[in-house]
Amino acid sequence: MPELELVPTPEPATARPSLWRRLFRPRDIGFYLMIVLAWIGAVYTTYDMQTSRWYWHWLIPIFGLICIITQWNNVEPTLKSRLSLIARQILHWGAALALAFLLYMVSAGHNNIIDLIDDRQGSFMMTYTIALSAFLAGIYYDWRLCVVAVFILIGGIVNVAFSNLAPLMVWVGLGLVIIYFVGAWLYNLWQERQAAQASP
């Protein structure tokens, strides 16, 4: 009697997530939130340079928290690695926050002992400090933080060089978002074509 051969049934191919889900993963949402918060800060600073500094002060620890959340699953799932991630982010953004408060203390118009810079200069130095912190974080953790840094720096330059240009900041922010989504869409199309060519 001939033996029956068991033919393994092929496993069903896992469906690739849709483009919408690939663009709005949890770690991507953190990046979008940073862009929106920087966008709001740029417009707010254009209208009121003095009181907007407190917005940037609060934004620094929020950026640090977003970096911790988005990088949480990118490190080894051990207590040592997670604590190391938290410590590095606290030191990184804590230094930026300390420098931001130092700039506030030496700026004019706040009854401080030392008045070294005016509101416009202090506003630019504040945004430059945050932009540099975001850029360095982008080098070590996620390149998209460099995009956030560029946007913050452009906002600081516009606020120093011009005034009442909040609509321009809106269009700049919208343009960055469109460029990112178009680039992500083209990259995903390229990945799909490469996968189709590699498959038999």
C-alpha positions in Angstrom: 0.0 0.0 0.0 1.6 3.3 -1.0 2.4 5.7 1.8 0.6 9.0 1.8 2.8 12.0 1.7 1.7 15.0 3.7 2.0 18.2 1.7 2.4 21.2 3.9 -0.2 23.8 3.2 1.3 27.2 2.4 0.8 29.8 5.1 -1.3 32.7 4.0 0.7 35.8 3.2 0.3 38.4 5.8 -1.5 41.4 4.5 0.6 44.5 4.3 -0.7 47.4 6.4 -2.4 50.2 4.5 -0.5 53.4 3.7 -2.7 55.2 6.2 -1.6 52.8 9.0 2.0 53.0 7.9 1.9 56.8 8.1 0.2 57.0 11.4 2.0 54.5 13.6 2.3 55.4 17.3 5.8 56.7 16.9 4.8 58.8 13.9 2.0 60.4 15.8 4.6 61.7 18.3 6.5 63.3 15.5 3.4 65.0 14.1 2.5 66.3 17.5 5.9 67.9 17.9 5.4 69.6 14.5 2.0 70.9 15.5 3.3 72.2 18.9 6.3 73.9 17.3 3.9 75.4 14.7 1.7 76.8 17.4 4.8 78.2 19.2 6.1 79.9 16.1 2.7 81.6 15.5 2.3 82.5 19.2 5.9 84.0 19.3 5.1 86.2 16.3 2.2 87.8 18.1 3.7 88.0 21.6 7.4 87.4 22.1 7.4 88.1 25.9 4.7 85.8 27.2 5.4 83.1 24.6 8.6 82.1 26.3 6.6 80.3 28.9 5.1 78.2 26.1 8.6 77.2 25.0 9.5 76.4 28.6 6.7 74.0 28.9 7.3 72.6 25.4 10.8 71.4 26.3 9.7 68.7 28.8 6.8 67.8 26.5 9.3 67.1 23.7 11.4 65.0 26.1 8.4 63.0 27.1 7.5 62.4 23.5 11.0 61.2 22.7 10.8 58.7 25.6 7.5 57.4 24.4 8.5 57.1 20.8 11.8 55.4 21.6 10.4 53.1 24.3 10.0 50.1 22.0 13.3 50.7 20.2 15.5 49.7 23.1 15.9 46.4 24.8 13.0 45.4 27.0 15.1 45.5 30.1 14.9 47.7 33.1 18.5 48.9 32.6 17.9 49.9 29.0 14.6 51.7 29.8 16.1 53.6 32.7 19.1 54.5 30.5 16.7 55.9 27.9 14.8 58.0 30.5 18.1 59.3 32.0 19.5 60.3 28.7 16.4 62.1 27.7 16.1 63.9 31.0 19.7 65.0 30.8 19.4 66.1 27.2 16.2 68.1 27.5 16.9 69.2 31.1 20.0 71.0 29.9 17.9 72.8 27.2 15.4 73.7 29.9 18.1 75.1 32.2 19.5 77.2 29.4 16.0 78.5 28.6 15.5 79.7 32.1 18.9 81.3 32.1 18.0 83.2 29.0 14.8 84.4 30.7 16.7 85.6 33.7 19.2 87.7 31.8 16.6 89.2 29.4 15.4 92.8 29.8 12.0 93.9 31.2 11.6 91.4 33.9 13.0 93.3 36.9 16.1 91.1 36.8 19.5 92.2 38.1 21.2 91.4 34.7 19.6 92.8 31.5 21.8 91.6 28.7 19.3 90.9 25.9 16.0 92.3 24.8 12.8 90.3 24.1 13.5 89.8 20.4 17.0 88.5 21.0 15.8 86.3 23.9 13.0 84.9 21.7 15.4 83.9 19.0 18.0 82.4 21.4 15.2 80.4 23.0 14.0 78.9 19.8 17.6 78.4 18.6 18.3 76.4 21.8 15.2 74.2 21.4 16.0 73.7 17.7 19.6 72.6 18.5 18.3 70.2 21.1 15.8 68.7 18.7 18.4 68.4 16.0 20.9 66.6 18.2 18.1 64.3 19.4 17.3 63.6 15.7 20.9 62.6 15.0 20.9 60.1 17.9 17.4 58.8 17.9 15.1 59.7 15.0 16.0 61.8 11.9 12.5 63.3 11.8 13.4 65.3 14.8 15.8 67.2 12.5 12.7 68.2 10.5 11.2 69.6 13.7 14.4 71.5 14.4 14.5 73.0 11.0 11.0 74.3 11.4 11.6 75.8 14.8 14.8 77.5 13.5 12.9 78.9 10.5 10.3 80.2 12.9 12.9 81.9 15.0 14.6 83.6 12.0 11.2 84.8 10.7 10.3 86.3 14.1 13.6 88.1 14.4 13.8 89.4 10.8 10.2 90.3 10.3 7.0 90.9 12.2 3.3 90.0 11.9 4.2 87.1 9.6 2.1 84.4 11.3 0.3 83.5 8.0 3.8 82.8 6.5 4.5 80.4 9.4 1.2 78.7 8.7 2.1 78.1 5.1 5.7 77.0 5.9 4.3 74.4 8.4 1.7 73.2 5.9 4.4 72.9 3.2 6.6 70.8 5.5 3.7 68.5 6.3 2.9 68.1 2.6 6.5 67.4 1.7 6.8 64.8 4.4 3.6 63.0 3.4 4.5 63.1 -0.3 8.0 61.7 0.5 6.6 59.0 2.7 4.0 58.0 0.0 6.7 57.8 -2.7 9.0 55.8 -0.4 6.3 53.3 0.3 5.5 53.0 -3.4 9.2 52.3 -4.0 9.2 49.7 -1.3 6.2 47.9 -2.8 7.8 47.9 -6.3 11.0 46.4 -4.8 9.0 43.8 -3.0 7.1 42.9 -6.2 10.3 42.6 -8.2 11.9 40.4 -5.6 9.0 38.0 -5.4 8.9 35.1 -8.0 
